Amino acid sequence: MNQQDEFTRLYNEYGEGIKKLCLGYTGDAVLAQDLLQETFIAVWNNMQQFRADAKWSTWIYRIAVNTCLTHLRKKTATLVDIEATSLAMLPEDINTKEQEVQLLYKCISQLPETERVIITLVLEDKPYEEIASITGITEANLRVKIHRIKKQLTQIYNSHAGL
């Protein structure tokens, strides 16, 4: 398989999950799309350096996490304004389910960096073994962190939803 075909396969297989990961970091769909593109530009530029000692998914998710973190470090102050503006501009006729999903991703974007990665990968139904590999923590520690993240996320969500 040539590089273009392999790249297309990888994008088709992992693109949607990476976009959700980026959305979890930013809370902004447009910005998430930009970070998805940046991620896959990095994938394309570095495919020749991929070592088969890891899975493609692990390698691509690490690139995505690094892309998101780099962006957030550069744009931390601006990001808050972008999130608030994007949520304020939601059309009135968006159904409740979509608003709840947007609120969930806004809440996820308020978690610390590591927790954002973990919960987004959990929402993507990634196996714990793979999440542990991507984040560099043990599976046992991962399970504890997931439990704590869910509690923290529930509190953030309830405070935003007025519950």
C-alpha positions in Angstrom: 0.0 0.0 0.0 1.4 3.4 -1.0 1.6 6.3 1.4 -1.4 8.1 0.0 -3.6 5.0 0.3 -2.3 4.3 3.9 -3.0 7.9 4.8 -6.5 7.8 3.5 -7.2 4.6 5.4 -5.9 6.1 8.6 -7.9 9.3 8.2 -11.1 7.4 7.4 -10.5 5.1 10.4 -9.4 7.6 13.0 -10.5 11.1 11.8 -13.8 11.2 13.6 -12.3 10.0 16.9 -9.5 12.6 16.6 -12.0 15.3 15.9 -14.0 14.4 19.1 -10.7 14.4 21.0 -10.0 17.9 19.7 -13.5 19.0 20.5 -13.0 17.8 24.1 -10.0 20.0 24.3 -11.5 23.1 22.8 -15.3 22.9 23.2 -15.4 24.6 19.7 -16.3 22.6 16.6 -14.5 24.9 14.1 -11.3 24.9 16.2 -11.6 21.2 16.6 -11.7 20.8 12.8 -8.6 23.0 12.5 -6.7 20.9 15.0 -7.9 17.7 13.3 -6.3 19.0 10.1 -3.1 20.0 11.9 -3.0 16.5 13.4 -3.3 14.8 10.0 -0.8 17.1 8.4 1.7 16.0 11.1 0.7 12.4 10.5 1.4 12.8 6.7 4.7 14.5 7.3 5.9 11.9 9.8 4.5 8.6 8.4 7.9 7.6 7.2 9.2 7.8 10.8 6.4 5.6 12.2 7.9 2.6 14.1 5.7 -0.5 14.2 6.4 -1.0 17.9 3.1 0.9 18.6 -0.3 0.8 17.0 -1.2 3.4 14.4 -4.1 4.5 16.7 -1.8 5.1 19.6 0.7 7.0 17.5 -2.0 9.2 15.9 -3.7 9.9 19.2 -0.4 11.0 20.7 0.1 13.4 17.8 -3.4 14.7 18.3 -2.9 15.2 22.0 0.4 17.0 21.4 -1.2 19.2 18.7 -4.1 20.2 21.1 -1.7 20.8 24.0 0.6 23.0 21.9 -2.4 25.0 20.6 -3.8 25.4 24.1 -0.5 26.6 25.5 -0.3 29.2 22.8 -3.9 30.4 22.9 -5.0 29.8 26.5 -6.5 33.3 27.0 -8.1 33.5 23.6 -9.6 30.0 23.9 -11.9 31.0 26.7 -13.4 33.8 24.5 -13.7 31.5 21.6 -15.7 28.9 23.6 -18.0 31.5 25.1 -18.6 33.1 21.7 -19.3 29.8 19.9 -21.7 28.6 22.6 -23.5 32.0 22.6 -23.9 31.8 18.8 -25.8 28.5 18.8 -29.0 28.9 16.8 -32.3 28.8 18.8 -33.7 25.8 17.0 -30.9 23.4 17.9 -32.5 20.5 19.7 -31.8 19.8 23.4 -29.7 16.7 22.7 -27.2 18.7 20.6 -27.1 21.4 23.3 -26.3 18.7 25.9 -23.5 17.3 23.8 -22.1 20.8 23.4 -22.3 21.4 27.1 -20.6 18.1 27.8 -17.7 19.0 25.6 -17.5 22.5 27.1 -17.3 20.8 30.5 -14.7 18.4 29.3 -12.6 21.3 28.0 -12.5 22.6 31.6 -10.8 19.5 33.0 -7.0 19.4 33.4 -5.1 18.3 30.3 -4.6 14.6 31.2 -8.2 14.2 32.3 -9.4 15.6 29.0 -7.4 13.1 27.1 -8.6 10.2 29.2 -12.3 11.0 29.2 -12.4 11.7 25.5 -10.8 8.4 24.8 -13.2 6.7 27.1 -16.1 8.3 25.2 -14.6 7.0 22.0 -14.8 3.4 23.6 -11.1 2.9 23.3 -9.9 -0.1 25.3 -8.3 0.8 28.6 -5.1 -0.9 27.5 -4.8 1.5 24.6 -5.7 4.6 26.7 -3.1 3.6 29.2 -0.5 3.3 26.4 -1.5 6.7 24.9 -1.4 8.5 28.3 1.6 6.6 29.7 -0.1 5.4 32.9 -0.9 1.9 34.2 -4.3 0.4 33.6 -4.9 0.2 37.4 -4.2 3.9 37.8 -6.3 4.6 34.7 -9.3 3.0 36.3 -9.0 5.1 39.4 -8.5 8.3 37.3 -11.6 7.5 35.2 -13.7 7.1 38.3 -12.5 10.4 39.7 -12.9 12.2 36.3 -16.5 11.0 36.0 -17.3 12.4 39.4 -15.6 15.7 38.6 -17.2 15.9 35.2 -20.6 15.3 36.7 -20.1 18.2 39.2 -19.0 20.5 36.4 -21.9 19.5 34.2 -24.5 19.8 36.9 -23.2 23.3 37.8 -23.5 24.4 34.2 -26.8 22.8 33.6 -28.2 24.4 36.7 -28.9 21.1 38.5 
